[in-house]
Amino acid sequence: MKTLLLSISLLLAAIVTFQIAGCKQGEGERCQVSDDCTPPLVCNKAKNTCQGTSGGDLDAPLPIDAPIDMPVLPDAAIDAVPAG
């Protein structure tokens, strides 16, 4: 009888633990990805907190013809880098 009660207690403890771990975060709470937040909140990666949006994306989209600031290296320069 004690074994049955112990098994049931452990099962209930495991269920409660998994339910708490699976909860979605509210506004201002910590997150890593938007799936961590309760909809319609999204994860602000700069602050790692859930926040609402004002109808747009958090980051402004780049225009298609935007210049790229990173220089392009020729293939010879890339091949010259030692493998580490």
N, C-alpha and C positions, 0 to 999 in steps of 0.2 A: 504494500500500500504506500509506503514511504517513497519507493522508487517511482511509482506512478505520479505522486504529488510533485516530486522533484522534477520529473520530466515535463509535466504540465507547466510548472513554474518557469523552467528554462525556456520552454517554447513561447510562453507569453512575454518573457523578458526580451527574447529575440525579435518577436513581432513588434513590440513597442520601439525597440532600438531602430529597426529598419524603417518604421513609419516616421520617426523623428528625423532620420537621416535623409529621407526622401522628400521632405517638405520644401516648398518653394520659398524663396526669400521675398520679403516685402521691400517697399521703397526705402532706400538708405542703408539696407543691409548688404553684407559682403557677398560678392559673386565672382566667378571666373569666366563664365560664358552666359549668354542670354537665357539659356535653358534653365539656369539656376534661379531665375526670377519668375515671379507670378505674372502671367500675362495681364495687361499689355506692357508691363515694365521690361526694360532691356538693360543689359549689363554695360555700364560705362567703364571701358577698359582702362582709362586713365586713372580713375578713382577706385576701381574694383568694387563699385556699389551699384545696386539696382536703382534705376530712375525711370521716370516717365519721359515720353518724347512729345514734342510739339507738332507731330505729324510728319516730320522728315527724318532722315537718317542722322546719326550722331556725327558722322564725318561727311563733309561736303564732297561730292563726286568731282573727280578731275575731268576737265574737258579732254576730248579725244586727242586734240593736237597740242596738249600741254608739253612743254619742254622737259626733258629728263636731266636732272642735275648731275647724275653719276656719269663719269667718263667711261667710254667703251674702250676696253683694252684689246689690242690686236691678239690674234691667236698665239703668236710667238711669245708674248709676254705671259700668257696664261700657262703655256707649256713649260716655261722656264721656272715656274714656282715649284720648289721641291715638295715631293709628297711626304706627308708627315705622319 
